[in-house]
Amino acid sequence: MSRFVAIDSFAGAGGLSLGLMQAGWNVSLAFDHDPIAIKTYRHNLGSHAYQLEAEELQATELMRLAALRPGECDLLAGGPPCQGFSLQRRGARNDPRNQLSLVFLEWVRKLRPKAFLIENVPAIRSVRGQEVITAVERVVSDLGYGLSLSTINAVNYGVPQNRRRAFIVGMARHREFTWPDPHSVQLTVRDAIADLPSPPADGTCHQSVPNHYREARLSATNLARIRAVPEGGSRLDLPEHLQLDCHRSGHRHLDTYSRLAWDSPSGTITARFDSFTRGRFGHPVEDRSITLREGARLQGFPDKFIFLGNREEGARMIGNAVAPPLAKTFGASLMQQLRQSISTAA
């Protein structure tokens, strides 16, 4: 067994686990409530993933499944569901999904990992996430963890995508996490997907590129819309007769009905990137939405990583994942700093 052992909670299809493994971690346990995500994880990364409901999961069960005792876990990591923190969401702030972050902190309290990592949308640091931040600070105070919070952009860490995420890192013995240095080069859409062949025109999957097939539901009107948008363009380029009524009335989401630009990073790959009607998800020059494989590449997944399920399920798994290159960078940095901690304590 590797010296450094991690548990990946709310693991989805395994983007965080993949990056940690690439950095040399032994992920001894991963879990999520989504059955197709766990099937995808097990297909690609191993049988140590389980379909479990976080609300019902006790720390003793985590330790049993991971074959660990309190204090033996080096890293407890995860990205609890983030919809409740969205600044665009209306309604009460006490969204029940926010409580899953508090469940995560109870696992920290019982497992006593040497480090913990929470990945979430930047809005977790807003007023909607204040309950969670306050709880994290309380755990830090009670258990002697050093706390580090930052909002980072994945494009600075080897991901060809502008993807801002909040990271909360706690390290035992009051140590503060040193954030990894940004990469010197930013990758673009061209770097990520230009070498891929065009997917078959009939909507079938490409014979040698997994998850590489066209959107089946592109209507004649939407085909006309995407043909009217140039590379890097948006719905603002649409002629009057192709604009939607909501767009004429000042709809604020300018990236809908938009194309990617070859020589820039993509925008954030969301759980609904399977249609260009929902964001800047049109291919730069071909008259179609990007494929699941193209979205996976923009997240940094290798082509050998296969997503099971239908197109909507695949898009959800890809869009919700922690980008593996970002996870690898953070995993390597955490491992190095834990080694230094052990050396200093010896």
MARKE-444138 format. One record per residue (C-alpha): residue number from 1; residue in three letters; x, y negated, z negated. Coordinates in nm, 4 decimals. Layout:
% MARKE-444138
atom resi:NUM&resn:ala&px:X&py:Y&pz:Z
...
//
This chain:
% MARKE-444138
atom resi:1&resn:met&px:0.0000&py:0.0000&pz:0.0000
atom resi:2&resn:ser&px:0.1154&py:-0.3502&pz:0.0769
atom resi:3&resn:arg&px:0.2223&py:-0.5546&pz:-0.2214
atom resi:4&resn:phe&px:-0.0316&py:-0.8214&pz:-0.1294
atom resi:5&resn:val&px:-0.3928&py:-0.7042&pz:-0.1375
atom resi:6&resn:ala&px:-0.6953&py:-0.9069&pz:-0.0300
atom resi:7&resn:ile&px:-1.0731&py:-0.8740&pz:-0.0530
atom resi:8&resn:asp&px:-1.2692&py:-1.0456&pz:0.2254
atom resi:9&resn:ser&px:-1.6189&py:-1.1431&pz:0.1143
atom resi:10&resn:phe&px:-1.8898&py:-1.2677&pz:0.3522
atom resi:11&resn:ala&px:-1.6565&py:-1.1188&pz:0.6116
atom resi:12&resn:gly&px:-1.8812&py:-1.1259&pz:0.9178
atom resi:13&resn:ala&px:-1.7190&py:-0.9513&pz:1.2134
atom resi:14&resn:gly&px:-1.3721&py:-0.9938&pz:1.0618
atom resi:15&resn:gly&px:-1.2050&py:-1.3116&pz:1.1889
atom resi:16&resn:leu&px:-1.0526&py:-1.3906&pz:0.8497
atom resi:17&resn:ser&px:-0.9497&py:-1.0291&pz:0.7910
atom resi:18&resn:leu&px:-0.7872&py:-1.0072&pz:1.1331
atom resi:19&resn:gly&px:-0.5767&py:-1.3154&pz:1.0667
atom resi:20&resn:leu&px:-0.4783&py:-1.1939&pz:0.7204
atom resi:21&resn:met&px:-0.3791&py:-0.8548&pz:0.8600
atom resi:22&resn:gln&px:-0.1720&py:-1.0238&pz:1.1309
atom resi:23&resn:ala&px:0.0081&py:-1.2101&pz:0.8524
atom resi:24&resn:gly&px:0.0872&py:-0.8843&pz:0.6724
atom resi:25&resn:trp&px:-0.1921&py:-0.8574&pz:0.4178
atom resi:26&resn:asn&px:-0.3596&py:-0.5320&pz:0.3195
atom resi:27&resn:val&px:-0.7329&py:-0.6056&pz:0.3264
atom resi:28&resn:ser&px:-0.8577&py:-0.3309&pz:0.0994
atom resi:29&resn:leu&px:-1.2246&py:-0.4277&pz:0.1070
atom resi:30&resn:ala&px:-1.4525&py:-0.6394&pz:0.3269
atom resi:31&resn:phe&px:-1.8281&py:-0.6822&pz:0.3082
atom resi:32&resn:asp&px:-2.1205&py:-0.8729&pz:0.4566
atom resi:33&resn:his&px:-2.4992&py:-0.8415&pz:0.4644
atom resi:34&resn:asp&px:-2.5203&py:-0.8381&pz:0.8488
atom resi:35&resn:pro&px:-2.5328&py:-0.4781&pz:0.9799
atom resi:36&resn:ile&px:-2.4150&py:-0.5556&pz:1.3352
atom resi:37&resn:ala&px:-2.1264&py:-0.7639&pz:1.1991
atom resi:38&resn:ile&px:-2.0152&py:-0.4763&pz:0.9771
atom resi:39&resn:lys&px:-2.0436&py:-0.2303&pz:1.2676
atom resi:40&resn:thr&px:-1.8276&py:-0.4654&pz:1.4733
atom resi:41&resn:tyr&px:-1.5775&py:-0.5039&pz:1.1884
atom resi:42&resn:arg&px:-1.5454&py:-0.1275&pz:1.1383
atom resi:43&resn:his&px:-1.5139&py:-0.0714&pz:1.5132
atom resi:44&resn:asn&px:-1.2171&py:-0.3073&pz:1.5327
atom resi:45&resn:leu&px:-1.0500&py:-0.3213&pz:1.1920
atom resi:46&resn:gly&px:-1.1265&py:-0.0099&pz:0.9889
atom resi:47&resn:ser&px:-1.3650&py:0.1726&pz:0.7581
atom resi:48&resn:his&px:-1.3006&py:-0.0453&pz:0.4521
atom resi:49&resn:ala&px:-1.5960&py:-0.2729&pz:0.5424
atom resi:50&resn:tyr&px:-1.9411&py:-0.2303&pz:0.3868
atom resi:51&resn:gln&px:-2.2868&py:-0.3742&pz:0.4337
atom resi:52&resn:leu&px:-2.3642&py:-0.5223&pz:0.0916
atom resi:53&resn:glu&px:-2.5924&py:-0.7923&pz:-0.0459
atom resi:54&resn:ala&px:-2.3825&py:-1.0485&pz:-0.2307
atom resi:55&resn:glu&px:-2.6622&py:-1.1509&pz:-0.4681
atom resi:56&resn:glu&px:-2.6757&py:-0.7946&pz:-0.6048
atom resi:57&resn:leu&px:-2.3021&py:-0.7267&pz:-0.6052
atom resi:58&resn:gln&px:-2.1199&py:-0.7087&pz:-0.9361
atom resi:59&resn:ala&px:-1.7461&py:-0.7590&pz:-0.9741
atom resi:60&resn:thr&px:-1.7150&py:-0.4087&pz:-1.1210
atom resi:61&resn:glu&px:-1.8472&py:-0.2654&pz:-0.7937
atom resi:62&resn:leu&px:-1.5992&py:-0.4745&pz:-0.5941
atom resi:63&resn:met&px:-1.3123&py:-0.3391&pz:-0.8014
atom resi:64&resn:arg&px:-1.4395&py:0.0174&pz:-0.7641
atom resi:65&resn:leu&px:-1.4662&py:-0.0076&pz:-0.3860
atom resi:66&resn:ala&px:-1.1263&py:-0.1775&pz:-0.3548
atom resi:67&resn:ala&px:-0.9633&py:0.0580&pz:-0.6104
atom resi:68&resn:leu&px:-0.8383&py:-0.2395&pz:-0.8114
atom resi:69&resn:arg&px:-0.8410&py:-0.3446&pz:-1.1745
atom resi:70&resn:pro&px:-0.8700&py:-0.7016&pz:-1.3070
atom resi:71&resn:gly&px:-0.5614&py:-0.9003&pz:-1.2078
atom resi:72&resn:glu&px:-0.4530&py:-0.6587&pz:-0.9312
atom resi:73&resn:cys&px:-0.6216&py:-0.8441&pz:-0.6443
atom resi:74&resn:asp&px:-0.3811&py:-1.0936&pz:-0.4883
atom resi:75&resn:leu&px:-0.6430&py:-1.2822&pz:-0.2869
atom resi:76&resn:leu&px:-1.0205&py:-1.3054&pz:-0.2997
atom resi:77&resn:ala&px:-1.1277&py:-1.4881&pz:0.0155
atom resi:78&resn:gly&px:-1.4467&py:-1.5689&pz:0.1952
atom resi:79&resn:gly&px:-1.6802&py:-1.8163&pz:0.3572
atom resi:80&resn:pro&px:-2.0193&py:-1.8130&pz:0.1840
atom resi:81&resn:pro&px:-2.3087&py:-1.9108&pz:0.4171
atom resi:82&resn:cys&px:-2.2840&py:-2.2815&pz:0.4911
atom resi:83&resn:gln&px:-2.6255&py:-2.3848&pz:0.6268
atom resi:84&resn:gly&px:-2.7354&py:-2.5229&pz:0.2925
atom resi:85&resn:phe&px:-2.4545&py:-2.7785&pz:0.2951
atom resi:86&resn:ser&px:-2.5288&py:-2.9214&pz:0.6393
atom resi:87&resn:leu&px:-2.5598&py:-3.2981&pz:0.6448
atom resi:88&resn:gln&px:-2.8043&py:-3.2590&pz:0.9348
atom resi:89&resn:arg&px:-3.0341&py:-3.0431&pz:0.7279
atom resi:90&resn:arg&px:-3.3320&py:-3.2096&pz:0.5658
atom resi:91&resn:gly&px:-3.5056&py:-3.1201&pz:0.2425
atom resi:92&resn:ala&px:-3.3967&py:-3.0286&pz:-0.1086
atom resi:93&resn:arg&px:-3.0307&py:-3.0116&pz:-0.1901
atom resi:94&resn:asn&px:-3.0628&py:-2.6981&pz:-0.4050
atom resi:95&resn:asp&px:-3.0720&py:-2.4611&pz:-0.1059
atom resi:96&resn:pro&px:-3.0681&py:-2.0992&pz:-0.2363
atom resi:97&resn:arg&px:-2.7823&py:-2.0151&pz:0.0008
atom resi:98&resn:asn&px:-2.5608&py:-2.2524&pz:-0.1968
atom resi:99&resn:gln&px:-2.5912&py:-2.0104&pz:-0.4893
atom resi:100&resn:leu&px:-2.3789&py:-1.7551&pz:-0.3035
atom resi:101&resn:ser&px:-2.0777&py:-1.9796&pz:-0.3597
atom resi:102&resn:leu&px:-2.1503&py:-1.9575&pz:-0.7315
atom resi:103&resn:val&px:-2.1673&py:-1.5777&pz:-0.7046
atom resi:104&resn:phe&px:-1.8214&py:-1.5894&pz:-0.5434
atom resi:105&resn:leu&px:-1.6889&py:-1.7855&pz:-0.8410
atom resi:106&resn:glu&px:-1.8276&py:-1.5259&pz:-1.0823
atom resi:107&resn:trp&px:-1.6279&py:-1.2634&pz:-0.8909
atom resi:108&resn:val&px:-1.3194&py:-1.4810&pz:-0.9386
atom resi:109&resn:arg&px:-1.3896&py:-1.4966&pz:-1.3101
atom resi:110&resn:lys&px:-1.4090&py:-1.1160&pz:-1.3418
atom resi:111&resn:leu&px:-1.1445&py:-1.0070&pz:-1.0874
atom resi:112&resn:arg&px:-0.8836&py:-1.2677&pz:-1.1871
atom resi:113&resn:pro&px:-0.7155&py:-1.2687&pz:-0.8432
atom resi:114&resn:lys&px:-0.3770&py:-1.4369&pz:-0.8134
atom resi:115&resn:ala&px:-0.5354&py:-1.6691&pz:-0.5567
atom resi:116&resn:phe&px:-0.8780&py:-1.7381&pz:-0.4125
atom resi:117&resn:leu&px:-0.9791&py:-1.9101&pz:-0.0894
atom resi:118&resn:ile&px:-1.3168&py:-2.0523&pz:0.0129
atom resi:119&resn:glu&px:-1.3733&py:-2.1633&pz:0.3740
atom resi:120&resn:asn&px:-1.6778&py:-2.3713&pz:0.4563
atom resi:121&resn:val&px:-1.8127&py:-2.6637&pz:0.6556
atom resi:122&resn:pro&px:-1.6713&py:-3.0060&pz:0.5602
atom resi:123&resn:ala&px:-2.0105&py:-3.1045&pz:0.4143
atom resi:124&resn:ile&px:-1.9434&py:-2.8787&pz:0.1151
atom resi:125&resn:arg&px:-1.7418&py:-3.1766&pz:-0.0091
atom resi:126&resn:ser&px:-2.0445&py:-3.4054&pz:0.0315
atom resi:127&resn:val&px:-2.3293&py:-3.4635&pz:-0.2126
atom resi:128&resn:arg&px:-2.4998&py:-3.1416&pz:-0.0951
atom resi:129&resn:gly&px:-2.1995&py:-2.9382&pz:-0.2063
atom resi:130&resn:gln&px:-2.1309&py:-3.1182&pz:-0.5315
atom resi:131&resn:glu&px:-2.2723&py:-2.8360&pz:-0.7438
atom resi:132&resn:val&px:-2.0262&py:-2.5927&pz:-0.5894
atom resi:133&resn:ile&px:-1.7278&py:-2.8267&pz:-0.6222
atom resi:134&resn:thr&px:-1.8146&py:-2.8909&pz:-0.9870
atom resi:135&resn:ala&px:-1.8402&py:-2.5163&pz:-1.0494
atom resi:136&resn:val&px:-1.5030&py:-2.4564&pz:-0.8826
atom resi:137&resn:glu&px:-1.3459&py:-2.7225&pz:-1.1022
atom resi:138&resn:arg&px:-1.4969&py:-2.5558&pz:-1.4099
atom resi:139&resn:val&px:-1.3562&py:-2.2147&pz:-1.3112
atom resi:140&resn:val&px:-1.0171&py:-2.3722&pz:-1.2526
atom resi:141&resn:ser&px:-1.0281&py:-2.5313&pz:-1.5955
atom resi:142&resn:asp&px:-1.1446&py:-2.2129&pz:-1.7709
atom resi:143&resn:leu&px:-0.9112&py:-1.9654&pz:-1.6025
atom resi:144&resn:gly&px:-0.5965&py:-2.1678&pz:-1.5409
atom resi:145&resn:tyr&px:-0.6027&py:-2.1943&pz:-1.1603
atom resi:146&resn:gly&px:-0.4487&py:-2.4855&pz:-0.9776
atom resi:147&resn:leu&px:-0.6991&py:-2.6324&pz:-0.7331
atom resi:148&resn:ser&px:-0.6325&py:-2.7670&pz:-0.3836
atom resi:149&resn:leu&px:-0.9009&py:-2.8994&pz:-0.1472
atom resi:150&resn:ser&px:-0.8596&py:-3.0214&pz:0.2079
atom resi:151&resn:thr&px:-1.0528&py:-3.0562&pz:0.5325
atom resi:152&resn:ile&px:-0.8427&py:-2.9322&pz:0.8222
atom resi:153&resn:asn&px:-0.8871&py:-2.9043&pz:1.1985
atom resi:154&resn:ala&px:-0.8193&py:-2.5614&pz:1.3488
atom resi:155&resn:val&px:-0.6797&py:-2.7248&pz:1.6646
atom resi:156&resn:asn&px:-0.3681&py:-2.8071&pz:1.4612
atom resi:157&resn:tyr&px:-0.3062&py:-2.4408&pz:1.3819
atom resi:158&resn:gly&px:-0.3012&py:-2.2572&pz:1.7131
atom resi:159&resn:val&px:-0.6744&py:-2.2622&pz:1.7940
atom resi:160&resn:pro&px:-0.7790&py:-2.4266&pz:2.1263
atom resi:161&resn:gln&px:-1.0793&py:-2.5832&pz:1.9574
atom resi:162&resn:asn&px:-1.1642&py:-2.8912&pz:1.7532
atom resi:163&resn:arg&px:-1.3074&py:-2.7149&pz:1.4503
atom resi:164&resn:arg&px:-1.3051&py:-2.9004&pz:1.1188
atom resi:165&resn:arg&px:-1.3432&py:-2.6841&pz:0.8096
atom resi:166&resn:ala&px:-1.3085&py:-2.7370&pz:0.4366
atom resi:167&resn:phe&px:-1.0690&py:-2.5119&pz:0.2491
atom resi:168&resn:ile&px:-1.0663&py:-2.4680&pz:-0.1269
atom resi:169&resn:val&px:-0.7662&py:-2.2775&pz:-0.2623
atom resi:170&resn:gly&px:-0.7102&py:-2.1772&pz:-0.6215
atom resi:171&resn:met&px:-0.3806&py:-2.0331&pz:-0.7444
atom resi:172&resn:ala&px:-0.3137&py:-1.8744&pz:-1.0822
atom resi:173&resn:arg&px:-0.0879&py:-2.0288&pz:-1.3454
atom resi:174&resn:his&px:-0.1932&py:-2.3810&pz:-1.2473
atom resi:175&resn:arg&px:0.0042&py:-2.3722&pz:-0.9233
atom resi:176&resn:glu&px:-0.1121&py:-2.5968&pz:-0.6408
atom resi:177&resn:phe&px:-0.1284&py:-2.4664&pz:-0.2857
atom resi:178&resn:thr&px:0.1025&py:-2.6345&pz:-0.0350
atom resi:179&resn:trp&px:-0.0871&py:-2.6770&pz:0.2925
atom resi:180&resn:pro&px:0.0889&py:-2.5317&pz:0.5980
atom resi:181&resn:asp&px:0.2443&py:-2.7739&pz:0.8454
atom resi:182&resn:pro&px:0.0439&py:-2.8326&pz:1.1654
atom resi:183&resn:his&px:0.1722&py:-2.6738&pz:1.4854
atom resi:184&resn:ser&px:0.3637&py:-2.8999&pz:1.7209
atom resi:185&resn:val&px:0.1540&py:-2.8075&pz:2.0275
atom resi:186&resn:gln&px:-0.2239&py:-2.8139&pz:2.0680
atom resi:187&resn:leu&px:-0.3773&py:-2.5541&pz:2.2991
atom resi:188&resn:thr&px:-0.6443&py:-2.6384&pz:2.5560
atom resi:189&resn:val&px:-0.9394&py:-2.4676&pz:2.7223
atom resi:190&resn:arg&px:-0.7125&py:-2.4002&pz:3.0203
atom resi:191&resn:asp&px:-0.4590&py:-2.2246&pz:2.7953
atom resi:192&resn:ala&px:-0.7345&py:-2.0087&pz:2.6501
atom resi:193&resn:ile&px:-0.9545&py:-1.8974&pz:2.9400
atom resi:194&resn:ala&px:-0.8167&py:-2.0068&pz:3.2804
atom resi:195&resn:asp&px:-0.6676&py:-1.6634&pz:3.3532
atom resi:196&resn:leu&px:-0.9980&py:-1.4812&pz:3.3055
atom resi:197&resn:pro&px:-1.1711&py:-1.3591&pz:3.6218
atom resi:198&resn:ser&px:-1.5164&py:-1.4892&pz:3.7026
atom resi:199&resn:pro&px:-1.7785&py:-1.2574&pz:3.5480
atom resi:200&resn:pro&px:-1.9930&py:-1.0563&pz:3.7917
atom resi:201&resn:ala&px:-2.2680&py:-1.2580&pz:3.9591
atom resi:202&resn:asp&px:-2.5316&py:-0.9936&pz:3.8795
atom resi:203&resn:gly&px:-2.5013&py:-1.0419&pz:3.5030
atom resi:204&resn:thr&px:-2.3269&py:-0.7131&pz:3.4298
atom resi:205&resn:cys&px:-2.0184&py:-0.7024&pz:3.2110
atom resi:206&resn:his&px:-1.6809&py:-0.7306&pz:3.3794
atom resi:207&resn:gln&px:-1.5356&py:-0.3834&pz:3.4270
atom resi:208&resn:ser&px:-1.2036&py:-0.4591&pz:3.2567
atom resi:209&resn:val&px:-1.2815&py:-0.7548&pz:3.0261
atom resi:210&resn:pro&px:-1.5119&py:-0.6676&pz:2.7339
atom resi:211&resn:asn&px:-1.7979&py:-0.9037&pz:2.6427
atom resi:212&resn:his&px:-1.7443&py:-1.0969&pz:2.9659
atom resi:213&resn:tyr&px:-2.0845&py:-1.1417&pz:3.1350
atom resi:214&resn:arg&px:-2.3115&py:-1.4266&pz:3.2375
atom resi:215&resn:glu&px:-2.6117&py:-1.5713&pz:3.0586
atom resi:216&resn:ala&px:-2.9209&py:-1.3956&pz:3.1912
atom resi:217&resn:arg&px:-3.1720&py:-1.6692&pz:3.1137
atom resi:218&resn:leu&px:-3.0365&py:-1.9677&pz:3.3097
atom resi:219&resn:ser&px:-3.3477&py:-2.1108&pz:3.4780
atom resi:220&resn:ala&px:-3.3517&py:-2.2820&pz:3.8161
atom resi:221&resn:thr&px:-3.3942&py:-2.6191&pz:3.6429
atom resi:222&resn:asn&px:-3.1005&py:-2.5599&pz:3.4093
atom resi:223&resn:leu&px:-2.8928&py:-2.4370&pz:3.7010
atom resi:224&resn:ala&px:-2.9666&py:-2.7698&pz:3.8704
atom resi:225&resn:arg&px:-2.8687&py:-2.9496&pz:3.5514
atom resi:226&resn:ile&px:-2.5331&py:-2.7787&pz:3.5142
atom resi:227&resn:arg&px:-2.4562&py:-2.8373&pz:3.8827
atom resi:228&resn:ala&px:-2.5120&py:-3.2103&pz:3.8220
atom resi:229&resn:val&px:-2.2616&py:-3.2266&pz:3.5346
atom resi:230&resn:pro&px:-1.8910&py:-3.2667&pz:3.6258
atom resi:231&resn:glu&px:-1.6008&py:-3.1065&pz:3.4381
atom resi:232&resn:gly&px:-1.5973&py:-3.2501&pz:3.0876
atom resi:233&resn:gly&px:-1.9299&py:-3.4261&pz:3.1499
atom resi:234&resn:ser&px:-2.2494&py:-3.4278&pz:2.9461
atom resi:235&resn:arg&px:-2.6238&py:-3.4820&pz:2.9748
atom resi:236&resn:leu&px:-2.5490&py:-3.8502&pz:3.0289
atom resi:237&resn:asp&px:-2.4437&py:-3.7464&pz:3.3800
atom resi:238&resn:leu&px:-2.7842&py:-3.5987&pz:3.4604
atom resi:239&resn:pro&px:-3.0019&py:-3.7812&pz:3.7133
atom resi:240&resn:glu&px:-3.3294&py:-3.9183&pz:3.5769
atom resi:241&resn:his&px:-3.5478&py:-3.6361&pz:3.7094
atom resi:242&resn:leu&px:-3.3383&py:-3.3710&pz:3.5271
atom resi:243&resn:gln&px:-3.3298&py:-3.5422&pz:3.1886
atom resi:244&resn:leu&px:-3.5450&py:-3.4106&pz:2.9038
atom resi:245&resn:asp&px:-3.8034&py:-3.6340&pz:2.7365
atom resi:246&resn:cys&px:-3.6180&py:-3.6099&pz:2.4033
atom resi:247&resn:his&px:-3.3006&py:-3.7320&pz:2.5742
atom resi:248&resn:arg&px:-3.4781&py:-4.0368&pz:2.7123
atom resi:249&resn:ser&px:-3.5970&py:-4.1258&pz:2.3625
atom resi:250&resn:gly&px:-3.2481&py:-4.1463&pz:2.2137
atom resi:251&resn:his&px:-3.1712&py:-3.7849&pz:2.1161
atom resi:252&resn:arg&px:-2.8451&py:-3.8078&pz:1.9229
atom resi:253&resn:his&px:-2.6784&py:-3.4813&pz:2.0260
atom resi:254&resn:leu&px:-2.4810&py:-3.5939&pz:2.3307
atom resi:255&resn:asp&px:-2.2990&py:-3.2630&pz:2.3752
atom resi:256&resn:thr&px:-2.6048&py:-3.0646&pz:2.4833
atom resi:257&resn:tyr&px:-2.6050&py:-2.9716&pz:2.8542
atom resi:258&resn:ser&px:-2.2299&py:-3.0394&pz:2.8690
atom resi:259&resn:arg&px:-1.9250&py:-2.8809&pz:3.0280
atom resi:260&resn:leu&px:-1.5862&py:-2.8064&pz:2.8752
atom resi:261&resn:ala&px:-1.2810&py:-2.9917&pz:3.0076
atom resi:262&resn:trp&px:-0.9852&py:-2.7841&pz:3.1232
atom resi:263&resn:asp&px:-0.7101&py:-2.9918&pz:2.9666
atom resi:264&resn:ser&px:-0.8645&py:-3.0612&pz:2.6258
atom resi:265&resn:pro&px:-0.9472&py:-2.8338&pz:2.3342
atom resi:266&resn:ser&px:-1.3087&py:-2.7246&pz:2.3202
atom resi:267&resn:gly&px:-1.5573&py:-2.8642&pz:2.0729
atom resi:268&resn:thr&px:-1.6697&py:-2.6475&pz:1.7838
atom resi:269&resn:ile&px:-1.7817&py:-2.3017&pz:1.8911
atom resi:270&resn:thr&px:-2.1106&py:-2.2576&pz:1.7061
atom resi:271&resn:ala&px:-2.3323&py:-1.9557&pz:1.6492
atom resi:272&resn:arg&px:-2.5360&py:-2.0583&pz:1.9553
atom resi:273&resn:phe&px:-2.2605&py:-2.1204&pz:2.2066
atom resi:274&resn:asp&px:-2.4243&py:-1.8595&pz:2.4314
atom resi:275&resn:ser&px:-2.6139&py:-2.1379&pz:2.6125
atom resi:276&resn:phe&px:-2.4934&py:-2.4734&pz:2.7460
atom resi:277&resn:thr&px:-2.8341&py:-2.6186&pz:2.6550
atom resi:278&resn:arg&px:-2.7173&py:-2.6121&pz:2.2916
atom resi:279&resn:gly&px:-2.3829&py:-2.7878&pz:2.3199
atom resi:280&resn:arg&px:-2.0666&py:-2.8350&pz:2.5222
atom resi:281&resn:phe&px:-2.0682&py:-2.4737&pz:2.6289
atom resi:282&resn:gly&px:-2.0766&py:-2.4980&pz:3.0084
atom resi:283&resn:his&px:-1.7785&py:-2.3553&pz:3.1960
atom resi:284&resn:pro&px:-1.5477&py:-2.6351&pz:3.3191
atom resi:285&resn:val&px:-1.6161&py:-2.5705&pz:3.6884
atom resi:286&resn:glu&px:-1.8365&py:-2.2643&pz:3.7364
atom resi:287&resn:asp&px:-2.2126&py:-2.3170&pz:3.7203
atom resi:288&resn:arg&px:-2.2773&py:-2.1122&pz:3.4080
atom resi:289&resn:ser&px:-2.2456&py:-2.1047&pz:3.0311
atom resi:290&resn:ile&px:-1.9248&py:-1.9592&pz:2.8943
atom resi:291&resn:thr&px:-1.9255&py:-1.5880&pz:2.8212
atom resi:292&resn:leu&px:-1.8859&py:-1.4224&pz:2.4821
atom resi:293&resn:arg&px:-1.5271&py:-1.3350&pz:2.5746
atom resi:294&resn:glu&px:-1.4479&py:-1.6945&pz:2.6631
atom resi:295&resn:gly&px:-1.5966&py:-1.8084&pz:2.3325
atom resi:296&resn:ala&px:-1.3980&py:-1.5410&pz:2.1505
atom resi:297&resn:arg&px:-1.0777&py:-1.6623&pz:2.3146
atom resi:298&resn:leu&px:-1.1563&py:-2.0199&pz:2.2120
atom resi:299&resn:gln&px:-1.1774&py:-1.8828&pz:1.8570
atom resi:300&resn:gly&px:-0.8459&py:-1.7012&pz:1.8975
atom resi:301&resn:phe&px:-0.9710&py:-1.3401&pz:1.9118
atom resi:302&resn:pro&px:-0.7670&py:-1.1001&pz:2.1282
atom resi:303&resn:asp&px:-0.9427&py:-0.9308&pz:2.4196
atom resi:304&resn:lys&px:-0.9140&py:-0.5908&pz:2.2507
atom resi:305&resn:phe&px:-1.1503&py:-0.7121&pz:1.9774
atom resi:306&resn:ile&px:-1.4936&py:-0.5955&pz:2.0969
atom resi:307&resn:phe&px:-1.8186&py:-0.7464&pz:1.9719
atom resi:308&resn:leu&px:-2.1108&py:-0.5064&pz:1.9469
atom resi:309&resn:gly&px:-2.4768&py:-0.5986&pz:1.9844
atom resi:310&resn:asn&px:-2.6530&py:-0.8284&pz:2.2295
atom resi:311&resn:arg&px:-2.5455&py:-1.1715&pz:2.3531
atom resi:312&resn:glu&px:-2.7183&py:-1.3654&pz:2.0748
atom resi:313&resn:glu&px:-2.5701&py:-1.1394&pz:1.8059
atom resi:314&resn:gly&px:-2.2253&py:-1.1641&pz:1.9621
atom resi:315&resn:ala&px:-2.2414&py:-1.5427&pz:1.9774
atom resi:316&resn:arg&px:-2.3460&py:-1.5566&pz:1.6135
atom resi:317&resn:met&px:-2.0565&py:-1.3362&pz:1.5023
atom resi:318&resn:ile&px:-1.8017&py:-1.5279&pz:1.7081
atom resi:319&resn:gly&px:-1.9297&py:-1.8733&pz:1.6147
atom resi:320&resn:asn&px:-1.9495&py:-1.7943&pz:1.2423
atom resi:321&resn:ala&px:-1.6021&py:-1.6411&pz:1.2237
atom resi:322&resn:val&px:-1.2929&py:-1.7939&pz:1.0708
atom resi:323&resn:ala&px:-1.0611&py:-1.8429&pz:1.3698
atom resi:324&resn:pro&px:-0.7984&py:-1.5650&pz:1.3392
atom resi:325&resn:pro&px:-0.4930&py:-1.7859&pz:1.4216
atom resi:326&resn:leu&px:-0.5970&py:-2.0238&pz:1.1449
atom resi:327&resn:ala&px:-0.6463&py:-1.7329&pz:0.9042
atom resi:328&resn:lys&px:-0.3047&py:-1.5961&pz:1.0001
atom resi:329&resn:thr&px:-0.1371&py:-1.9297&pz:0.9282
atom resi:330&resn:phe&px:-0.3052&py:-1.9625&pz:0.5894
atom resi:331&resn:gly&px:-0.2421&py:-1.5967&pz:0.5090
atom resi:332&resn:ala&px:0.1293&py:-1.6301&pz:0.5801
atom resi:333&resn:ser&px:0.1522&py:-1.9462&pz:0.3708
atom resi:334&resn:leu&px:-0.0352&py:-1.7908&pz:0.0783
atom resi:335&resn:met&px:0.1859&py:-1.4830&pz:0.0882
atom resi:336&resn:gln&px:0.5012&py:-1.6926&pz:0.0875
atom resi:337&resn:gln&px:0.3822&py:-1.9049&pz:-0.2033
atom resi:338&resn:leu&px:0.2718&py:-1.6006&pz:-0.4050
atom resi:339&resn:arg&px:0.6159&py:-1.4484&pz:-0.3503
atom resi:340&resn:gln&px:0.7734&py:-1.7678&pz:-0.4798
atom resi:341&resn:ser&px:0.5423&py:-1.7580&pz:-0.7807
atom resi:342&resn:ile&px:0.6445&py:-1.4009&pz:-0.8606
atom resi:343&resn:ser&px:1.0124&py:-1.4875&pz:-0.8192
atom resi:344&resn:thr&px:0.9824&py:-1.7897&pz:-1.0478
atom resi:345&resn:ala&px:0.8037&py:-1.5871&pz:-1.3158
atom resi:346&resn:ala&px:1.0617&py:-1.3053&pz:-1.3066
//
